[in-house]
């Protein structure tokens, strides 16, 4: 894997491991507990995160078919990524999940299936990242619904921030009793 991708990929894997370790021993009821009709359960949150990542990687794979025609990232995409990171860290800022994510999100997955699918997805992401030539690392291969075009490393930084964004929700659910 390109050295540009390896550190953020490792961090994503560390996050995934940390989350799954926190939820692996939850009862089915606690994993699926929904505080209200407007709130998500831990299962729904993690299924959402997985689905968003899967759809994003699918999009990047499609764009990679014509990667030589894509522009390189630069100052603008770096600035939009910084703003996106800030927005993900401010609890008062809420985003609705993009329609494509909502439409394609399956019913909340049981812990074992979620774990298996997330592991397979991350392996798929790793294989995809390994297929990107060094000369194409900066290509604007990802399109965030608000921030716009980002390169693959920036997309993974968003995946990381997306998980950070959902951590408070998960922690509230894990710490309730």
Helices and strands as residue ranges (DSSP letters): H 3-23, H 28-32, H 42-64, G 67-69, H 75-89, H 99-104, H 111-130, G 134-136, E 142-144, E 148-150, H 152-174
